Amino acid sequence: MADWIEETLARGRLGRATERVLYVLRDEPRFVSYATAAEVAGRAEVNVATVVRAAQQLGFTGWPALRVELRSRYLASLSAGEVLAEHSGSDVDPVRAAVRSDRENLRLLERTLEPERVRAIAAAIHGARSTLVLGSGTFAAPGVQLSHAAAIMGYDVRVQDSGGTALANSLARMGEGDLLVVCDLWMLPVALRRAVEIAAEGDVAVSLITDRRDSPLVPLAGNVVAVPSEGVGMFPSLTAAMAVVHAVLAELARIGGEEALVAVRRAERLWERAELF
């Protein structure tokens, strides 16, 4: 994070008040990752409007969006044990804390989400010849929901839950006109990064759901949606990422129209015939 701030400071022409804000961001990463705009303004000895302008000069819509990024970067720098220590003692009831944390994540998502980015992912799936969805470990869960529901609506969307040669074979069958959707949260596995690089080299379009705008995958993706992901224990929360997937599916149903409805009814008839439920 310090390098990111230093690069911005090196460009100059920011003004002394804005520079003071950036110095606070650089020097106190833990503090700014959960502070309000007013608290940052107080620490930098500027007004709140200056904090907002600083966030905008870093490419964000305002302080809430920047704080989500700062918090994600800070937590991504910690190990699982360090993340657990970060949250230790914060609440006597971890169950209620988990619910409150996810509620806050959804509140932040609503304030910072750019709906056109979600619509762009849906449009990319709608227009793709086929779509492959990737995620690692528990972070593959949003992809499972996306692939299952989209397939019911008639879209050729598959989730890849294995790596190695199986993933390589799937990528080998993809080319121009296909789409790769990736869920990248917390720490980025090398295999996932390599898969995206291979896809991009093969003219496969890439859409990304991530909790860090500085993810190495961002430059390779045509569509990027940033989500908050902080949990209360040692692992990130998937609630905001799942909400984005639900929004993508709702948009797919809208643009799919009658054709999507026909596909859903066909699937339901097959379920009945197979006595699945």
C-alpha positions in Angstrom: 0.0 0.0 0.0 2.9 2.3 0.8 4.2 1.9 -2.8 0.8 2.7 -4.2 0.6 5.9 -2.2 4.2 6.9 -3.0 3.5 6.6 -6.7 0.6 8.9 -6.4 2.6 11.4 -4.3 5.4 11.3 -6.9 3.1 12.6 -9.6 2.8 15.9 -7.8 0.2 18.6 -8.3 -1.9 17.4 -5.4 -1.9 20.3 -3.0 -0.5 20.3 0.5 -3.8 19.4 2.2 -4.3 16.4 -0.1 -0.7 15.3 0.5 -1.3 15.3 4.2 -4.2 12.9 3.7 -2.1 10.6 1.6 0.7 10.6 4.2 -1.9 9.4 6.7 -3.0 6.6 4.3 0.6 5.6 3.8 1.9 5.7 7.4 -1.2 4.4 9.2 -2.7 1.5 7.1 -4.5 -0.2 10.0 -6.1 3.1 11.2 -7.3 4.2 7.8 -8.6 0.8 6.9 -11.5 1.3 9.4 -11.6 5.0 10.0 -14.4 7.4 8.9 -13.7 10.3 6.6 -14.0 12.6 9.6 -11.4 10.6 11.6 -9.0 10.7 8.7 -9.6 14.4 8.3 -8.8 14.9 12.0 -5.6 12.9 11.8 -4.5 14.8 8.7 -5.7 18.2 10.1 -7.8 18.9 7.0 -11.5 19.0 6.3 -13.7 16.1 5.2 -14.0 17.5 1.7 -10.2 17.2 1.3 -10.4 13.5 2.3 -13.1 13.0 -0.4 -11.0 14.8 -3.0 -8.0 12.7 -2.1 -10.1 9.5 -2.6 -11.3 10.8 -6.0 -7.7 11.6 -7.1 -6.8 8.0 -6.4 -9.6 6.9 -8.8 -12.5 6.2 -6.3 -15.9 7.7 -6.1 -15.4 8.8 -2.5 -14.1 7.8 0.9 -16.3 4.7 1.4 -15.0 3.1 -1.8 -11.4 3.9 -1.0 -11.8 2.5 2.6 -13.0 -0.8 1.2 -9.9 -0.9 -1.0 -7.6 0.1 1.9 -9.2 -2.5 4.2 -8.9 -5.3 1.6 -5.2 -4.4 0.9 -4.4 -4.3 4.6 -6.1 -7.7 5.4 -4.5 -9.2 2.3 -1.1 -8.4 3.7 -1.9 -10.6 6.8 -1.7 -14.3 7.3 -4.8 -16.2 8.5 -3.5 -16.2 12.0 -2.9 -12.4 11.9 -6.4 -11.8 10.5 -7.8 -13.8 13.4 -5.7 -11.7 15.8 -7.0 -8.5 14.1 -10.5 -9.5 15.1 -9.9 -11.1 18.5 -11.7 -9.5 21.4 -13.7 -7.4 19.1 -17.0 -9.0 20.2 -18.1 -11.4 22.8 -20.6 -13.1 20.5 -19.1 -14.2 17.2 -22.4 -15.3 15.8 -24.0 -11.8 16.2 -20.7 -10.2 15.1 -20.7 -12.3 11.9 -24.2 -11.1 11.0 -23.4 -7.5 11.8 -20.2 -7.7 9.7 -22.1 -9.1 6.7 -24.7 -6.4 7.1 -22.0 -3.8 7.0 -20.4 -5.4 4.0 -23.8 -5.2 2.2 -24.2 -1.6 3.2 -20.8 -0.8 1.9 -21.5 -2.7 -1.3 -24.7 -0.7 -1.9 -22.8 2.6 -1.4 -19.8 1.8 -3.6 -21.2 -0.6 -6.3 -21.3 0.7 -9.8 -24.3 -1.1 -11.3 -23.1 -0.7 -14.9 -20.2 -2.9 -14.1 -22.5 -5.7 -12.9 -24.7 -5.2 -16.0 -21.5 -5.5 -18.1 -20.7 -8.9 -16.7 -24.2 -10.1 -17.4 -24.0 -8.7 -20.9 -20.7 -10.5 -21.4 -22.2 -13.8 -20.3 -25.2 -13.3 -22.5 -23.1 -12.6 -25.5 -20.5 -15.3 -24.9 -20.3 -18.5 -26.8 -19.4 -20.3 -23.6 -18.4 -19.1 -20.1 -16.0 -20.8 -17.6 -16.1 -19.7 -14.0 -13.1 -20.0 -11.7 -12.4 -19.6 -8.0 -10.2 -21.2 -5.4 -11.3 -23.2 -2.4 -14.3 -21.6 -0.6 -14.0 -18.6 -3.0 -15.4 -20.8 -5.8 -18.8 -20.7 -4.1 -20.1 -17.6 -5.9 -19.1 -19.3 -9.2 -21.1 -22.5 -8.3 -24.2 -20.3 -7.8 -23.5 -18.4 -11.0 -22.9 -21.4 -13.2 -25.9 -23.5 -11.9 -28.5 -20.8 -12.1 -27.2 -19.4 -15.5 -27.3 -22.9 -16.9 -30.9 -23.3 -15.9 -31.7 -20.2 -17.9 -30.0 -21.8 -21.0 -26.6 -20.2 -20.9 -23.5 -22.4 -21.4 -21.8 -21.6 -18.1 -19.6 -24.1 -16.3 -17.6 -23.9 -13.1 -14.1 -25.4 -13.0 -13.5 -26.9 -9.6 -10.2 -28.6 -10.3 -6.8 -27.3 -11.4 -3.8 -29.0 -13.1 -4.3 -30.7 -16.4 -8.1 -30.5 -16.1 -8.0 -26.7 -16.0 -5.4 -26.5 -18.7 -7.6 -28.7 -21.0 -10.6 -26.4 -20.3 -8.6 -23.3 -21.2 -7.2 -25.0 -24.4 -10.8 -25.3 -25.7 -11.5 -21.7 -25.2 -10.9 -18.8 -27.6 -12.3 -15.6 -29.0 -16.0 -15.4 -28.3 -15.7 -17.2 -24.9 -15.6 -15.7 -21.5 -13.7 -16.4 -18.2 -15.4 -15.2 -15.0 -13.0 -15.2 -12.0 -13.7 -14.7 -8.2 -10.5 -13.4 -6.6 -10.7 -12.7 -2.9 -7.9 -12.3 -0.2 -4.8 -14.2 -1.5 -4.5 -14.9 -5.2 -3.4 -18.5 -6.1 -0.6 -18.7 -8.7 -2.7 -21.2 -10.7 -5.6 -18.8 -10.9 -3.3 -16.0 -12.1 -1.7 -18.2 -14.7 -5.1 -19.3 -16.0 -6.2 -15.7 -16.5 -3.0 -14.9 -18.3 -3.4 -17.9 -20.6 -7.0 -16.9 -21.3 -6.1 -13.3 -22.1 -3.4 -14.4 -24.4 -5.9 -16.5 -26.3 -8.3 -13.6 -26.8 -10.7 -14.9 -24.2 -12.6 -12.1 -22.5 -12.2 -11.9 -18.7 -14.7 -10.6 -16.1 -13.5 -10.3 -12.5 -15.2 -10.1 -9.0 -12.5 -9.0 -6.5 -11.9 -7.3 -3.2 -8.8 -5.5 -4.4 -8.6 -3.0 -7.3 -4.8 -3.7 -7.3 -5.3 -7.4 -8.0 -2.8 -8.5 -10.7 -5.9 -9.7 -12.6 -7.4 -6.3 -13.0 -5.3 -5.2 -16.0 -6.3 -8.5 -17.8 -10.1 -8.1 -17.2 -12.5 -6.2 -19.3 -15.1 -6.0 -16.6 -14.3 -5.6 -12.9 -16.6 -5.5 -9.8 -15.0 -4.6 -6.5 -16.6 -6.0 -3.3 -16.0 -5.7 0.4 -15.1 -9.1 1.9 -14.1 -8.7 5.6 -15.3 -11.4 8.0 -15.1 -11.6 11.7 -12.8 -14.6 12.0 -9.7 -15.6 10.0 -11.4 -15.9 6.6 -13.1 -13.4 4.3 -16.8 -13.2 3.9 -18.5 -14.2 0.6 -21.8 -12.3 1.3 -21.1 -9.3 -0.9 -19.6 -11.4 -3.7 -22.7 -13.6 -3.6 -24.9 -10.5 -3.7 -23.1 -9.4 -6.9 -23.7 -12.9 -8.4 -27.4 -12.7 -7.6 -27.5 -9.3 -9.3 -25.8 -10.7 -12.4 -28.3 -13.5 -12.5 -31.2 -11.1 -12.2 -29.8 -9.0 -15.1 -29.3 -12.2 -17.1 -33.0 -13.1 -16.5 -34.0 -9.6 -17.7 -31.9 -9.6 -20.9 -32.6 -13.3 -21.6 -36.3 -12.5 -21.6 -38.7 -15.1 -23.0 -35.8 -17.3 -24.2 -34.5 -17.6 -20.6 -38.0 -18.3 -19.3 -38.5 -21.1 -21.8 -35.2 -22.7 -20.8 -36.2 -22.6 -17.1 -39.6 -24.2 -17.8 -37.8 -26.9 -19.9 -35.4 -27.6 -17.0 -38.3 -27.8 -14.6 -40.1 -30.3 -16.8 -37.0 -32.5 -16.9 -36.7 -32.3 -13.1 -40.3 -33.5 -12.8 -39.8 -36.3 -15.3 -36.6 -37.4 -13.4 -38.5 -37.2 -10.1 -35.6 -35.1 -8.7 -37.7 -33.4 -6.0 
